Amino acid sequence: MINVERPRGYRTFSYIIKLQVKPYVGPHIVVGVDQLTINVGAGTAKVEKYEHLKSYELPPNLQNMIKKVN
């Protein structure tokens, strides 16, 4: 977690949460770093921003998992 704020002040149910996540393949092979900004309110949650920050090369035995974009 990077940051949590209450944009409307103390004792409100609105939050803006910034997370940094590391997606992975299999049990432990990290494939990148992403950052998400999520706006959470009473009964709602919305991803406001998504950024892909870094990619890591897959090992040779997993290269067949990469999808080619036309």
Order of alpha helices (4+ residues) and beta strands (2+ residues): beta-beta-beta-beta-beta-beta
